[in-house]
Structure formats: structure tokens, C-alpha cells
């Protein structure tokens, strides 16, 4: 039977009219094919009813299997905030029991997760739950009967909350009447990754999964790959620093051994899984996630997932943005953390630094803590990294970012720039300026700010050095495309030309890495630079060429014997590209005068 939104308009009117008349009878709910909005309204109306009629009468109505709030698989259940079940139409024998530590078949602490959502006032949840029998009996011990359920919970008052849920098979998109598009996209992406692996082979598939700009990465929706022992083999955001690490023992928020559960599901043919994970888009806040996994072959499997906020379209992040930060903010943040460590000691400090809900997480501003061997000691957004040596971890351009940060901290303190995905910009790769400070003989503390969020400390506006760099390269690109290659190269080679600006002169390189023009190095024109590699591992000319093929962008590297540079690169045509850059020290000096 199709549900329609007219039901909810009707039920709301009836509740109001009957309440005003002193009556508590409520029209029965619909039973199948329901939208998220309708589920939310159904629960909200029940909460209004409970507030109007009083707790005892409402609980009696919710607990009655033949009552007004029960129709087949759709019903209201109620808990207090101590985790005690106080109403359930199909499980009266469990009413009055503390279910705080009850887990679903795969280990999810459902009551804890749902209660957390209710404490925020209301919210959507996702979980696995057994389908009822012919007489609506529910056997929570039958693991083979568990299916995905999407739910909604709402606080009635500060002592109790209610909820309801629908099986995924009954959930429909308001616009299409079909399975929600985001869930369909997730399953299709996972299936296409398996097909790609079968068609192109394992090495090619793993390489493609690792790419943050590849076929299987769309912001917060991406493919990851593990072997059946729980070892990470490909991931666009955790690899390569975590590649080869056994994560089978990682237990996510709300108790699910995530990788182990996914592997078991994949080895049995695949399907949906539900677990908690830290959402980087929300400052590492714990959030329920619906995953979908499939086996590739006997050696490895792939999966993808959607946070509950992605499924139901929550657009506003619950965490504060770092937009408008100054470098001084980051320096003070790290210095304060080091002072805290000196006061409370290393062990307590690491606990505090790793607490995603603690004082050392402020939106996208958080601490990462390492020892000088590159082993992560604390990380509130990616706790999976704790205990893992990541000294050889690189950013997508090959920059040994952890080694660079360790070397910088070994000097006492300092700045080091690297590319990192920005949750506030759909996980786009963005330059991030890190500041690190030695906290003890064997460890250091760091934090950072995205280049896009950096502002001039005096004006509060974007840094002139960055806007000047990008604008200058864009102007050179327009010039080259207008006058042609020969005329443009002549200008780019002329020491007296406008494009030989001493702050950031333009250079030009062919698509096969031959230097065409560079007023800073005129003697090397015509040289093949494809083997040029910076101090921290970036093959900067070949990486620049790849970047130009993808419409350009920022590149960070350290020329041998020199300091870090931030270059901005743009293509001219298929045969050549241009760029210019500034030392990272200049960016620091402009954004943090105290460093001068």
C-alpha cells in the first residue's frame, strides 16, 4: 500500500482536534513504502502526542500492538536516557531492561547511537535489525534475519526519547519513488569497482582506487580496498601511509569491528553493513555509516559508504569552519597544547589530544601528534592511524609529508606545507600550512590551516601573495593563448619583460618535461627535467605535467638545497604548460609577521 503525505496532514489535524477535545485516540500509521520526510513527521507527531497527553498514557499507546501507533513493521519504541527500554509493542518482555550495551548482530551499540542522536534533539539513524515473523515476533538472536533499517529519533523531554524505523527495502526517495539516489550511487560505484578490477587487473584497479581524483572518488563517497585479513591495500585518503597495515582490530564508534565485519560480509558474497566512523567533514565527530561491500576475488574486497547525514541530505556541518584563521591562531593552538602537555604529562595529554569532543578540536582545527619515527600518537579525526608508523607517507604528489614535519619539529618548531583533502571543499586537495613544535625529546605536536582559509592578520582578507601568484599565472596563460607559443616564449625568456617579475617569474615546460623558458635558469633551457626530484621525494616536473593535464593547480616541493616552494601551474595547450611559484617562507612571513 502506498503512503502519501496527505496521511501526515490528516494525522496532525486529528491529533490537534482530539487533544483539544480531551481525547487521545490517534489514526493508525501507514505501513509500507515511506519516505524519510514521512518517517520524520510520523515520529515528530508521536512526540507531540506524548508531550500533550503525558508520559504514562503515551507509553501505553506506544506499547499496544493493536494501538493507534502500530501498523505492521511501523511502530514507535521508547527509551529513557539511561538506556532502559520503556515501550515496545512487539517486545514487551524486554520493557524495563537496561539495553545500553545491547548490540546488533554485527556489534553496533544501537541504543547508545540512537540515544546520542536524541540528545541532540532529533536525528536520523541507520542500523541492522531482524525482520519480524508472521506474528510480528522479533528474535534478536537470529543473525541471518538482520536487514538494514533507517530510523528517526526525537527527544520527548530530558528524561526519555522515542524512535521508529523502516527497512531499506521500504524506503523510497520523495522525488523518484525509488531507492534513494545516493544509496543507489554507492552500490553502483562499488559494483563498477569490481567490474574495473576484473577487466583491468588488480594492480590497475588498486592504483585507480588510490587516486583522490580518480574514477572511484567523489568527495566523501569513495571506494576502499582490503584483503580478507583486514590489511589495507588501497584507499584514496588513508593510502599510501597506511597501506599494508592490518586494521582488522580497529573498532569504530559504537563498537563495531569495522574492517573485520566488512571482510566477513564480503567473503559471504557481500552486501550492506552498518558501523560508526569518524566524519572528517564534521571535525571527526562519530557518525553512523551505511556501507556496501563486495568481493573482487579470493584475495581482496572493495567497499564504499555513506554517512547518515549524506543519505538524508544534512547540509549544515555541526562543526565550526576554520575559515578566517591566521597563522598566529595555529601557532597559539599548538603552543597551548605543548603547555598543556607540560602541565598534565605526556600520557594524559595524548588522551586529551585524541578526544574528538575535547578542547583541542575546534572545527577543522585539531592536533596531530607523532614521535620522531613518524608513529602517530594521537589523532582525533583519524584514530585508525594511532600506533602506525607513517614516516614514508606521502601526499598525492609524492611529498614525504610526515618526514618533512618530523624534520621541521626536530629543529624545535617551524612550518611545513603539504597537500591535504579539505572536508569543507568536498575533500578537494588543497595546500595546507602545517606548524609543528617539539613537545619532548621523542615527540612533537602539530596543527595546520588550509591555504584557502588563511587571511592577512591586518586586513582579514585573503593573502595578497597567493592571489598575486594565481592572478599572474592566469594572466600569462591568457597572453600565451592570445599571441601564440613562439611570441609567448620569447617574452617568457626576456629578462626585462613583464613576465620576468622578480617575485614570481613565469617558466614554461613542454608536456614531455623539457624546459622551454625560465629567466631564473636560462642556461638549462632545452633540458629534459623529467628526472628532477625534490628533497622530500616530489618529482616536481613530471607531477607538474600531470597537473597541467588536469587543468592545473598548486604543487608543493622542495628543490635540492633550497626551501619549500608553492607553485601554481596552468596548461597552455596539449603541448606545453606554464607556472610560477613563491617560497613557503614568504607566505609565512606575510601571514605571520612574528615569524620574520
PEKA-V448122 format. One record per residue. N is the residue number from 1. RES is the residue in one small letter. PSI is psi as a letter, one per 30 degrees, with the letter a starting at -180 (NA if undefined). D_FIRST is the distance of its C-alpha to the first C-alpha in whole Angstrom. Layout:
# PEKA-V448122
N,RES,PSI,D_FIRST + N,RES,PSI,D_FIRST
This chain:
# PEKA-V448122
1,x,k,0 + 2,x,k,4 + 3,x,l,7 + 4,x,l,10 + 5,x,f,13 + 6,x,f,14 + 7,x,e,13 + 8,x,e,15 + 9,x,e,18 + 10,x,e,17 + 11,x,e,17 + 12,x,e,21 + 13,x,e,22 + 14,x,e,22 + 15,x,e,23 + 16,x,e,26 + 17,x,e,27 + 18,x,e,26 + 19,x,e,28 + 20,x,f,31 + 21,x,f,31 + 22,x,g,32 + 23,x,l,28 + 24,x,g,26 + 25,x,k,23 + 26,x,k,20 + 27,x,k,16 + 28,x,l,14 + 29,x,l,12 + 30,x,l,8 + 31,x,f,7 + 32,x,l,6 + 33,x,i,7 + 34,x,k,10 + 35,x,l,13 + 36,x,e,17 + 37,x,e,18 + 38,x,e,15 + 39,x,e,15 + 40,x,e,19 + 41,x,e,19 + 42,x,e,17 + 43,x,e,20 + 44,x,e,22 + 45,x,e,21 + 46,x,e,22 + 47,x,e,25 + 48,x,e,26 + 49,x,e,25 + 50,x,e,27 + 51,x,e,30 + 52,x,e,30 + 53,x,f,30 + 54,x,l,32 + 55,x,e,32 + 56,x,e,32 + 57,x,e,30 + 58,x,e,27 + 59,x,e,27 + 60,x,e,27 + 61,x,e,24 + 62,x,e,22 + 63,x,f,24 + 64,x,j,23 + 65,x,f,20 + 66,x,g,19 + 67,x,a,19 + 68,x,f,18 + 69,x,g,17 + 70,x,k,15 + 71,x,j,12 + 72,x,c,12 + 73,x,f,13 + 74,x,k,13 + 75,x,l,16 + 76,x,k,20 + 77,x,l,23 + 78,x,k,26 + 79,x,l,30 + 80,x,l,33 + 81,x,g,35 + 82,x,g,37 + 83,x,g,34 + 84,x,k,34 + 85,x,k,30 + 86,x,f,30 + 87,x,k,27 + 88,x,k,24 + 89,x,f,22 + 90,x,f,22 + 91,x,h,25 + 92,x,f,28 + 93,x,f,31 + 94,x,f,31 + 95,x,k,31 + 96,x,f,34 + 97,x,k,35 + 98,x,j,36 + 99,x,g,33 + 100,x,e,35 + 101,x,g,36 + 102,x,k,33 + 103,x,l,32 + 104,x,a,29 + 105,x,f,30 + 106,x,g,32 + 107,x,g,34 + 108,x,k,32 + 109,x,i,33 + 110,x,e,29 + 111,x,e,30 + 112,x,e,33 + 113,x,e,31 + 114,x,e,28 + 115,x,e,31 + 116,x,e,33 + 117,x,e,30 + 118,x,e,30 + 119,x,f,34 + 120,x,g,33 + 121,x,e,31 + 122,x,l,28 + 123,x,l,26 + 124,x,l,24 + 125,x,l,24 + 126,x,k,24 + 127,x,l,24 + 128,x,k,24 + 129,x,k,22 + 130,x,k,22 + 131,x,k,19 + 132,x,l,18 + 133,x,a,19 + 134,x,e,18 + 135,x,g,19 + 136,x,g,18 + 137,x,k,22 + 138,x,k,23 + 139,x,j,26 + 140,x,f,27 + 141,x,f,30 + 142,x,i,28 + 143,x,f,28 + 144,x,f,27 + 145,x,f,23 + 146,x,k,23 + 147,x,l,21 + 148,x,k,21 + 149,x,k,19 + 150,x,k,19 + 151,x,l,20 + 152,x,k,21 + 153,x,l,24 + 154,x,k,26 + 155,x,k,30 + 156,x,e,30 + 157,x,a,34 + 158,x,g,36 + 159,x,f,36 + 160,x,l,32 + 161,x,l,29 + 162,x,l,25 + 163,x,l,22 + 164,x,l,19 + 165,x,l,17 + 166,x,k,14 + 167,x,k,15 + 168,x,e,16 + 169,x,f,14 + 170,x,f,11 + 171,x,k,13 + 172,x,l,13 + 173,x,k,16 + 174,x,e,16 + 175,x,e,18 + 176,x,f,17 + 177,x,g,13 + 178,x,a,15 + 179,x,k,16 + 180,x,k,19 + 181,x,e,22 + 182,x,e,24 + 183,x,e,23 + 184,x,e,23 + 185,x,e,26 + 186,x,e,28 + 187,x,e,27 + 188,x,e,28 + 189,x,e,31 + 190,x,e,32 + 191,x,e,31 + 192,x,e,34 + 193,x,e,36 + 194,x,e,36 + 195,x,e,37 + 196,x,e,39 + 197,x,e,41 + 198,x,e,41 + 199,x,e,42 + 200,x,f,45 + 201,x,l,46 + 202,x,e,46 + 203,x,e,48 + 204,x,e,47 + 205,x,e,44 + 206,x,e,45 + 207,x,e,47 + 208,x,e,44 + 209,x,e,42 + 210,x,f,45 + 211,x,k,45 + 212,x,f,44 + 213,x,g,44 + 214,x,a,42 + 215,x,f,39 + 216,x,g,37 + 217,x,j,38 + 218,x,i,36 + 219,x,c,37 + 220,x,f,35 + 221,x,j,33 + 222,x,l,36 + 223,x,k,36 + 224,x,l,38 + 225,x,k,40 + 226,x,l,42 + 227,x,l,43 + 228,x,f,42 + 229,x,f,45 + 230,x,g,43 + 231,x,k,46 + 232,x,k,45 + 233,x,f,46 + 234,x,k,44 + 235,x,k,43 + 236,x,f,43 + 237,x,f,44 + 238,x,e,45 + 239,x,l,47 + 240,x,f,50 + 241,x,f,51 + 242,x,f,49 + 243,x,k,49 + 244,x,f,50 + 245,x,k,49 + 246,x,j,48 + 247,x,g,45 + 248,x,f,43 + 249,x,f,44 + 250,x,k,43 + 251,x,k,40 + 252,x,l,38 + 253,x,k,37 + 254,x,g,35 + 255,x,f,37 + 256,x,k,35 + 257,x,j,38 + 258,x,e,36 + 259,x,e,38 + 260,x,e,39 + 261,x,e,35 + 262,x,e,34 + 263,x,e,37 + 264,x,e,36 + 265,x,e,32 + 266,x,e,34 + 267,x,f,36 + 268,x,g,33 + 269,x,f,32 + 270,x,l,30 + 271,x,a,27 + 272,x,k,26 + 273,x,l,28 + 274,x,k,28 + 275,x,l,31 + 276,x,k,33 + 277,x,l,36 + 278,x,k,38 + 279,x,j,37 + 280,x,f,40 + 281,x,f,38 + 282,x,h,38 + 283,x,g,42 + 284,x,g,41 + 285,x,k,38 + 286,x,k,36 + 287,x,k,33 + 288,x,k,30 + 289,x,k,29 + 290,x,j,27 + 291,x,l,29 + 292,x,k,28 + 293,x,l,31 + 294,x,k,32 + 295,x,k,36 + 296,x,e,38 + 297,x,a,41 + 298,x,f,42 + 299,x,e,44 + 300,x,l,42 + 301,x,l,38 + 302,x,l,36 + 303,x,l,34 + 304,x,l,32 + 305,x,l,30 + 306,x,k,29 + 307,x,l,29 + 308,x,e,27 + 309,x,f,28 + 310,x,e,28 + 311,x,e,24 + 312,x,g,23 + 313,x,h,26 + 314,x,j,29 + 315,x,f,32 + 316,x,k,34 + 317,x,k,36 + 318,x,f,37 + 319,x,l,41 + 320,x,k,44 + 321,x,l,45 + 322,x,g,48 + 323,x,k,49 + 324,x,g,52 + 325,x,l,54 + 326,x,l,57 + 327,x,e,59 + 328,x,e,61 + 329,x,e,58 + 330,x,e,57 + 331,x,e,61 + 332,x,e,61 + 333,x,e,57 + 334,x,e,59 + 335,x,e,62 + 336,x,e,60 + 337,x,e,59 + 338,x,e,62 + 339,x,e,63 + 340,x,e,61 + 341,x,e,61 + 342,x,f,65 + 343,x,e,64 + 344,x,f,62 + 345,x,l,63 + 346,x,e,61 + 347,x,e,59 + 348,x,e,57 + 349,x,e,57 + 350,x,e,55 + 351,x,e,53 + 352,x,e,52 + 353,x,f,52 + 354,x,f,49 + 355,x,j,47 + 356,x,f,44 + 357,x,g,44 + 358,x,a,48 + 359,x,f,51 + 360,x,g,51 + 361,x,k,48 + 362,x,i,48 + 363,x,b,45 + 364,x,g,46 + 365,x,j,49 + 366,x,l,50 + 367,x,k,52 + 368,x,k,53 + 369,x,k,56 + 370,x,l,57 + 371,x,l,61 + 372,x,g,63 + 373,x,g,62 + 374,x,g,59 + 375,x,k,57 + 376,x,k,54 + 377,x,f,55 + 378,x,k,52 + 379,x,j,49 + 380,x,f,46 + 381,x,e,44 + 382,x,i,44 + 383,x,f,45 + 384,x,f,45 + 385,x,f,48 + 386,x,k,50 + 387,x,f,53 + 388,x,k,53 + 389,x,k,56 + 390,x,g,55 + 391,x,f,58 + 392,x,g,58 + 393,x,k,54 + 394,x,l,54 + 395,x,l,52 + 396,x,f,51 + 397,x,g,54 + 398,x,g,56 + 399,x,k,58 + 400,x,i,58 + 401,x,e,57 + 402,x,e,57 + 403,x,e,61 + 404,x,e,62 + 405,x,e,60 + 406,x,e,62 + 407,x,e,66 + 408,x,e,65 + 409,x,e,65 + 410,x,f,68 + 411,x,f,70 + 412,x,e,69 + 413,x,l,66 + 414,x,a,65 + 415,x,k,62 + 416,x,k,61 + 417,x,k,58 + 418,x,l,55 + 419,x,k,52 + 420,x,k,49 + 421,x,k,45 + 422,x,j,44 + 423,x,f,41 + 424,x,f,41 + 425,x,h,42 + 426,x,h,39 + 427,x,g,41 + 428,x,k,44 + 429,x,k,47 + 430,x,k,49 + 431,x,k,53 + 432,x,k,53 + 433,x,j,57 + 434,x,k,57 + 435,x,k,60 + 436,x,l,61 + 437,x,k,63 + 438,x,k,65 + 439,x,f,64 + 440,x,a,66 + 441,x,f,69 + 442,x,g,66 + 443,x,l,63 + 444,x,l,61 + 445,x,k,59 + 446,x,l,57 + 447,x,a,55 + 448,x,l,54 + 449,x,k,53 + 450,x,k,51 + 451,x,e,54 + 452,x,f,51 + 453,x,f,51 + 454,x,k,55 + 455,x,l,57 + 456,x,k,60 + 457,x,f,62 + 458,x,e,64 + 459,x,f,61 + 460,x,g,58 + 461,x,l,57 + 462,x,l,56 + 463,x,k,59 + 464,x,e,62 + 465,x,e,63 + 466,x,e,59 + 467,x,e,59 + 468,x,e,62 + 469,x,e,62 + 470,x,e,58 + 471,x,e,60 + 472,x,e,63 + 473,x,e,61 + 474,x,e,59 + 475,x,e,62 + 476,x,e,64 + 477,x,e,61 + 478,x,e,61 + 479,x,e,65 + 480,x,e,65 + 481,x,f,62 + 482,x,e,64 + 483,x,f,68 + 484,x,l,67 + 485,x,e,68 + 486,x,e,71 + 487,x,e,72 + 488,x,e,69 + 489,x,e,71 + 490,x,e,74 + 491,x,e,73 + 492,x,f,71 + 493,x,f,75 + 494,x,j,77 + 495,x,f,78 + 496,x,g,79 + 497,x,l,75 + 498,x,e,73 + 499,x,g,70 + 500,x,g,73 + 501,x,k,72 + 502,x,f,73 + 503,x,e,70 + 504,x,i,68 + 505,x,k,70 + 506,x,k,67 + 507,x,l,68 + 508,x,k,66 + 509,x,k,65 + 510,x,l,65 + 511,x,f,61 + 512,x,g,63 + 513,x,g,65 + 514,x,k,68 + 515,x,k,70 + 516,x,e,70 + 517,x,k,71 + 518,x,j,72 + 519,x,f,75 + 520,x,f,75 + 521,x,i,75 + 522,x,f,77 + 523,x,f,79 + 524,x,g,76 + 525,x,k,75 + 526,x,f,74 + 527,x,k,73 + 528,x,j,70 + 529,x,g,68 + 530,x,f,65 + 531,x,g,67 + 532,x,k,67 + 533,x,k,65 + 534,x,l,65 + 535,x,e,66 + 536,x,h,63 + 537,x,f,62 + 538,x,j,60 + 539,x,i,62 + 540,x,f,62 + 541,x,e,63 + 542,x,e,60 + 543,x,e,57 + 544,x,e,58 + 545,x,e,58 + 546,x,e,55 + 547,x,e,54 + 548,x,e,55 + 549,x,f,53 + 550,x,h,50 + 551,x,g,51 + 552,x,a,53 + 553,x,a,53 + 554,x,k,55 + 555,x,k,57 + 556,x,k,59 + 557,x,l,62 + 558,x,j,65 + 559,x,k,68 + 560,x,k,71 + 561,x,g,73 + 562,x,l,71 + 563,x,l,69 + 564,x,k,65 + 565,x,k,64 + 566,x,j,61 + 567,x,l,61 + 568,x,k,58 + 569,x,k,58 + 570,x,k,57 + 571,x,k,57 + 572,x,e,60 + 573,x,a,59 + 574,x,f,58 + 575,x,f,62 + 576,x,l,62 + 577,x,l,61 + 578,x,l,63 + 579,x,l,62 + 580,x,l,64 + 581,x,l,64 + 582,x,k,65 + 583,x,k,66 + 584,x,e,64 + 585,x,e,67 + 586,x,e,67 + 587,x,e,63 + 588,x,e,64 + 589,x,e,67 + 590,x,e,65 + 591,x,f,62 + 592,x,i,64 + 593,x,f,68 + 594,x,f,69 + 595,x,f,69 + 596,x,NA,72
